[in-house]
Amino acid sequence: MQFLKSCKYNLSKLSFIFFITFCVFFSFSVEVSAQKKYTVVLDAGHGGKDSGNIGNGYREKKIALQVALDVGRELLTAKDINVVYTRKKDVFVELHNRAKIANSKKADLFVSIHCDAFTKESPHGASTFVLGLSGNKENLEIARKENAAILYEDNYQQNYDYDPNSPESVIGLSVLQDENLDNSLGIASIVQENFVSLKRNNRRVKQANFLVLRETVMPSVLIELGFLTNKAEGRFLNTRSGQIKMAKAIAKAIKKYIQGVKLNDVNNAVAVTKKKPTPKITKPIVKKTPPKKTETKEVVVAKKEIKRTPKKIVVKAPVKKSPKVKKKAISVVEFKVQIAASKKYLDESNFNFKGLKNVESMFIDDYYKYYYGNTSDFLEIKKVLTKVRKTGYKDAWVVAFKDGQRITIKEALKNR
């Protein structure tokens, strides 16, 4: 009897140990499977023989490097973020190689850090740039100065089809990052919000043609921490406390962005179209359904014909067989031109869309996206794009949809 009690006790103890071990292993397995590493490439602008701007004696290359390293330290506190630097010391890295580092690492995000400058002392504040065509003279000038770093490269003519001193080159750059623009705008907005919380002057999210952004194939932003040519701001950015504050704001934004990307991955919600009330300018879909009375008459006639013909040959099964119905399962790829994105709903009552008619609206990832044109012919949509840009939408680009979901242009062309 004592032996049985002992066995029962030992079995209970073993079961308990097994249960605890299983729980620990299971929770560990779930955690590991849920932990996807997101690679963030931090690019400290300039470096080595390229000092960047030296407003009020403060060197852009040193401040950018220190802030980039501080951002990296903050990000490494997150288990799901892997940090890669384009430079960790005062060395010169060619612009195309900075992008190559990000592309080779298959990065999920590229963040380039810089400091601004101007001919006058008054301009101040932080801004975040995404890639895009823009006619704004101020943005073009900032892009020209940052892109001028290629002049420090030995054979830049071989690496780029670009002249940093030519306005035509700046304006003529093609947007190769259309697929990533939405996410780039998303992270840029969060960065600016965090800068505002530090009571920095908000110079907002802007678009400009930075070569380092053009060469990357993932969502990317270029941050101008502030103006070194402004004495107060230059002094702030040159202090360790100022650098740490800006770095924490950037790191916090990146973590928030990654968290959003993770939620989309978990919920399988990549480019999910959440349709809000359709704008008035969208083409109304009118379905012409024949009246029910007509259908009834046809049925009656059919019955009479069957009664009058005793031969069964009149009603033949082949008439009802329609093999063409199976073709409905084929998915159609649609190309559209995106002309705008806004947090606010726009329609003809508050926006004229530069005279464009039949503009379509979709609510995607918390933004109202506005599209013009709809065709399965890629060459045709390129003509539409040319027309749209002539109306004034210089930043418009082509997007593709399949079964109501956004897909890449490459994927769309494969399905043609």
C-alpha positions in Angstrom: 0.0 0.0 0.0 2.8 2.4 0.9 4.5 1.4 -2.4 1.4 2.4 -4.4 1.2 5.7 -2.6 4.8 6.4 -3.4 4.3 5.5 -7.0 1.2 7.7 -7.2 3.2 10.6 -5.7 6.1 10.2 -8.0 3.9 10.0 -11.1 2.1 13.2 -10.0 5.5 14.9 -9.5 6.7 13.8 -12.9 3.4 14.9 -14.6 3.8 18.3 -12.9 7.4 18.6 -14.1 6.4 17.5 -17.6 3.6 20.1 -17.7 5.9 22.9 -16.6 8.5 21.9 -19.1 5.9 21.7 -21.9 4.5 25.2 -21.0 8.0 26.8 -21.0 8.9 25.1 -24.3 5.6 26.0 -25.9 5.8 29.6 -24.9 9.4 29.8 -26.1 8.4 28.3 -29.5 5.5 30.7 -29.9 7.8 33.6 -29.0 10.5 32.5 -31.4 8.1 32.0 -34.3 6.5 35.4 -33.7 9.9 37.2 -33.5 10.8 38.2 -37.0 13.9 40.4 -37.2 13.4 43.7 -38.9 16.6 45.2 -40.3 17.0 48.9 -40.0 19.9 50.6 -41.8 21.1 53.8 -40.2 23.0 56.1 -42.5 25.0 58.9 -41.0 25.3 61.5 -43.7 28.7 62.6 -45.2 31.9 61.6 -43.4 35.7 61.5 -44.0 36.7 64.1 -46.7 33.1 65.1 -47.0 32.3 67.3 -44.0 28.8 68.2 -45.0 27.8 71.7 -44.0 29.8 73.6 -41.3 27.4 76.2 -40.2 28.7 78.3 -37.2 31.7 75.9 -37.1 29.6 72.8 -36.3 30.4 69.9 -38.5 27.4 68.0 -40.0 29.3 64.8 -40.4 30.1 64.5 -36.7 26.6 65.4 -35.4 25.0 63.0 -37.9 27.3 60.2 -36.9 26.7 60.7 -33.2 22.9 60.8 -33.6 23.0 57.7 -35.8 25.0 55.7 -33.2 22.6 56.9 -30.5 19.6 55.8 -32.5 21.2 52.4 -33.0 21.7 52.0 -29.2 18.1 52.8 -28.6 16.9 50.3 -31.2 19.0 47.5 -30.0 16.9 47.4 -26.8 14.1 45.9 -29.0 14.5 42.2 -29.6 12.9 42.2 -33.0 15.1 44.9 -34.6 18.5 44.3 -36.2 20.6 47.5 -36.7 23.1 48.0 -39.6 25.2 51.1 -40.0 26.6 52.5 -43.3 29.4 54.0 -41.2 30.4 53.8 -37.5 33.3 56.2 -37.7 34.6 59.2 -39.6 35.0 57.7 -43.1 33.7 58.6 -46.5 31.1 56.2 -48.0 29.9 56.7 -51.5 26.2 57.4 -51.9 25.5 54.4 -54.1 27.4 52.1 -51.6 25.2 53.4 -48.8 22.2 52.2 -50.7 24.0 49.0 -51.7 24.6 48.1 -48.0 20.8 48.5 -47.3 19.8 46.5 -50.4 22.3 43.7 -49.8 21.1 43.3 -46.2 17.5 43.2 -47.5 16.7 46.0 -45.0 13.1 46.7 -44.0 13.8 50.4 -43.5 16.5 52.9 -44.5 17.1 56.1 -42.4 19.6 58.7 -43.5 20.5 61.4 -40.9 21.7 64.9 -41.8 21.8 68.5 -40.7 20.5 71.4 -42.7 22.0 74.8 -43.7 20.8 78.0 -45.2 22.3 81.4 -46.4 20.3 83.2 -43.7 20.3 82.5 -39.9 16.6 82.7 -39.4 15.5 79.3 -40.8 15.2 76.6 -38.1 13.4 73.3 -37.4 13.5 69.7 -38.3 12.1 68.1 -41.5 11.8 64.5 -42.9 12.1 63.8 -46.6 10.8 61.0 -48.7 11.6 60.4 -52.4 9.5 62.3 -54.9 9.4 64.8 -57.8 8.9 68.3 -56.6 9.0 71.7 -58.1 9.6 73.5 -54.8 12.8 75.5 -55.2 13.7 75.1 -51.5 13.4 71.3 -51.7 15.4 71.2 -54.9 18.2 73.2 -53.4 18.4 70.9 -50.3 18.5 67.8 -52.6 21.2 69.5 -54.8 23.4 70.1 -51.7 23.1 66.6 -50.3 23.5 65.0 -53.7 26.7 67.0 -54.3 28.5 64.5 -52.1 29.0 62.4 -55.2 31.6 65.0 -56.4 33.9 63.5 -53.7 33.7 60.1 -55.5 36.5 59.2 -57.9 34.3 57.9 -60.7 30.9 59.3 -60.1 30.1 59.6 -63.8 30.3 55.8 -64.1 28.0 55.2 -61.0 25.3 57.8 -61.8 23.5 59.3 -64.8 23.3 62.6 -62.9 24.9 66.0 -62.6 24.3 67.5 -59.1 24.7 71.0 -60.4 22.0 70.7 -63.1 18.4 71.6 -62.2 17.3 69.4 -65.1 18.9 66.4 -63.5 17.2 67.0 -60.2 13.8 67.4 -61.8 14.3 64.6 -64.3 14.9 61.8 -61.8 12.4 59.0 -62.1 10.6 57.8 -59.0 11.8 54.2 -58.7 10.4 53.8 -55.2 6.7 54.1 -55.9 6.0 50.8 -54.2 7.5 52.0 -50.9 6.2 55.6 -50.9 3.2 54.9 -48.6 5.4 53.3 -45.9 8.0 56.0 -46.3 5.3 58.7 -45.7 4.1 56.7 -42.7 7.5 56.6 -40.9 8.2 60.2 -41.9 5.0 61.4 -40.3 5.7 59.6 -37.0 9.3 61.1 -36.9 7.9 64.6 -37.4 5.3 64.0 -34.6 8.0 63.1 -32.2 10.1 66.1 -33.1 7.1 68.3 -32.4 6.8 66.7 -29.0 10.4 67.9 -28.3 9.1 71.4 -29.2 11.2 71.6 -32.4 9.9 73.7 -35.2 8.0 71.5 -37.5 9.1 71.9 -41.1 6.9 68.9 -42.0 7.2 65.9 -44.3 8.5 66.8 -47.7 9.4 65.2 -51.0 12.7 65.7 -52.8 15.1 63.8 -55.1 17.9 62.5 -52.8 20.1 60.1 -54.6 20.7 58.0 -51.5 16.9 57.4 -51.3 16.5 56.8 -55.0 19.0 53.9 -55.0 17.3 52.0 -52.1 14.6 49.4 -52.7 12.8 49.6 -49.3 10.9 52.3 -47.4 13.4 55.1 -46.8 13.5 58.6 -45.3 16.1 61.3 -45.0 16.0 63.4 -41.8 17.3 66.9 -41.5 17.8 67.4 -37.7 17.9 71.1 -37.9 19.9 74.1 -39.2 23.5 74.4 -38.1 23.4 77.9 -39.6 20.9 78.9 -36.9 23.0 79.7 -33.8 20.6 78.4 -31.3 19.7 75.3 -33.2 23.3 74.6 -34.1 24.3 74.9 -30.5 21.5 72.5 -29.4 22.4 69.9 -32.0 26.1 70.1 -31.1 25.4 69.1 -27.4 25.2 65.5 -26.2 21.8 66.2 -24.5 20.4 67.6 -27.8 21.8 64.7 -29.8 20.3 62.1 -27.4 16.9 63.8 -27.4 16.7 63.8 -31.2 18.0 60.2 -31.4 15.4 59.0 -28.9 12.7 60.7 -30.9 13.8 58.9 -34.1 14.3 55.5 -32.4 10.8 55.8 -30.8 9.3 56.5 -34.3 11.1 53.6 -35.9 9.9 51.2 -33.1 6.3 52.5 -33.6 6.6 52.0 -37.3 8.0 48.4 -37.0 5.2 47.6 -34.6 2.7 48.7 -37.2 4.4 46.6 -39.9 4.3 43.6 -37.5 0.6 44.0 -36.9 0.0 44.1 -40.6 2.0 41.0 -41.1 0.3 39.1 -38.3 -3.2 40.1 -39.5 -2.3 39.3 -43.2 -3.3 42.8 -44.0 -0.9 43.9 -46.6 -2.5 46.7 -48.6 -6.0 45.8 -47.5 -8.6 48.1 -49.0 -11.0 49.4 -46.4 -13.6 51.3 -48.4 -15.1 54.3 -46.8 -18.1 56.1 -48.4 -17.4 56.3 -52.1 -16.9 59.9 -53.4 -19.4 61.5 -55.6 -16.9 61.7 -58.4 -16.6 57.9 -58.8 -18.4 56.5 -61.7 -21.8 55.1 -60.5 -22.3 51.5 -61.2 -25.8 51.1 -62.7 -27.1 47.5 -62.8 -29.9 47.0 -65.3 -31.9 44.1 -64.1 -34.9 42.9 -66.2 -38.3 43.1 -64.5 -39.5 39.9 -62.8 -42.7 39.9 -64.9 -40.8 39.3 -68.1 -39.1 36.3 -66.5 -42.4 34.8 -65.5 -43.8 35.1 -69.1 -40.7 33.3 -70.5 -41.3 30.4 -68.1 -44.9 30.1 -69.2 -44.0 30.1 -72.9 -41.4 27.4 -72.3 -44.0 25.2 -70.6 -46.4 25.5 -73.4 -43.8 24.6 -76.0 -42.9 21.4 -74.1 -46.6 20.4 -73.9 -47.2 20.9 -77.6 -44.2 18.8 -78.6 -44.5 15.2 -77.5 -41.1 14.5 -78.8 -38.3 14.8 -76.2 -35.9 15.9 -78.8 -37.1 19.6 -78.5 -35.7 20.0 -75.0 -32.0 19.2 -75.5 -29.5 19.2 -72.6 -26.7 20.8 -74.8 -28.5 24.1 -74.8 -28.0 24.5 -71.0 -24.3 23.5 -71.1 -22.0 26.5 -71.1 -18.4 25.8 -70.6 -17.5 29.5 -70.9 -18.8 30.1 -67.3 -15.5 28.7 -65.9 -13.6 31.7 -67.3 -15.0 33.9 -64.6 -12.3 32.6 -62.1 -9.6 34.5 -64.1 -8.2 37.4 -62.0 -7.8 40.7 -63.8 -4.9 43.0 -63.0 -5.8 46.7 -63.0 -3.5 49.7 -63.3 -4.4 53.1 -61.9 -2.5 56.4 -61.5 -2.3 57.6 -57.9 -2.6 61.4 -57.7 -3.0 62.1 -54.0 -3.2 60.8 -50.5 -4.9 62.6 -47.6 -6.0 62.0 -44.0 -9.0 64.1 -44.9 -11.8 62.9 -47.3 -11.8 64.9 -50.5 -14.6 65.2 -53.1 -15.9 67.7 -55.6 -17.4 69.9 -52.9 -14.0 70.7 -51.3 -11.4 69.8 -54.0 -11.4 70.0 -57.8 -8.6 67.5 -58.6 -7.2 70.0 -61.1 -10.1 69.4 -63.4 -9.7 65.6 -63.6 -13.1 63.8 -63.7 -14.1 60.3 -62.4 -11.4 60.2 -59.7 -11.7 57.1 -57.6 -11.1 57.0 -53.8 -10.0 54.1 -51.6 -9.3 54.2 -47.8 -6.0 52.2 -47.3 -3.8 52.2 -44.2 -5.6 55.1 -42.6 -5.2 57.3 -45.7 -7.7 58.3 -48.4 -5.9 57.4 -51.7 -7.1 59.0 -54.9 -6.7 57.3 -58.3 -7.3 58.3 -61.9 -7.7 55.9 -64.7 -8.3 52.2 -64.7 -7.0 49.8 -67.3 -5.4 46.4 -67.7 -3.1 47.7 -70.4 0.2 48.9 -68.9 1.1 51.0 -72.0 -2.3 52.7 -71.8 -1.9 53.6 -68.1 1.5 55.2 -69.0 -0.3 57.5 -71.4 -2.8 58.3 -68.6 0.2 59.1 -66.3 1.6 61.6 -68.8 -1.8 63.3 -69.1 -2.1 63.5 -65.3 1.4 65.0 -64.8 0.6 67.6 -67.4 -2.4 68.8 -65.3 0.0 69.5 -62.5 0.3 66.3 -60.5 4.1 66.0 -60.9 4.4 63.4 -58.2 1.7 61.0 -59.7 2.7 57.4 -60.3 1.3 54.1 -61.5 0.0 51.5 -59.1 -1.4 48.0 -59.6 -4.3 46.1 -58.1 -5.3 42.4 -58.3 -8.6 41.2 -56.9 -8.9 44.6 -55.0 -5.5 44.3 -53.3 -2.4 46.4 -54.0 0.4 44.5 -55.7 3.8 45.5 -57.1 4.2 46.6 -60.7 6.6 43.7 -61.2 4.1 41.2 -60.0 1.4 42.9 -62.2 3.5 42.7 -65.3 4.2 39.0 -64.7 0.4 38.4 -64.6 -0.2 40.0 -68.0 
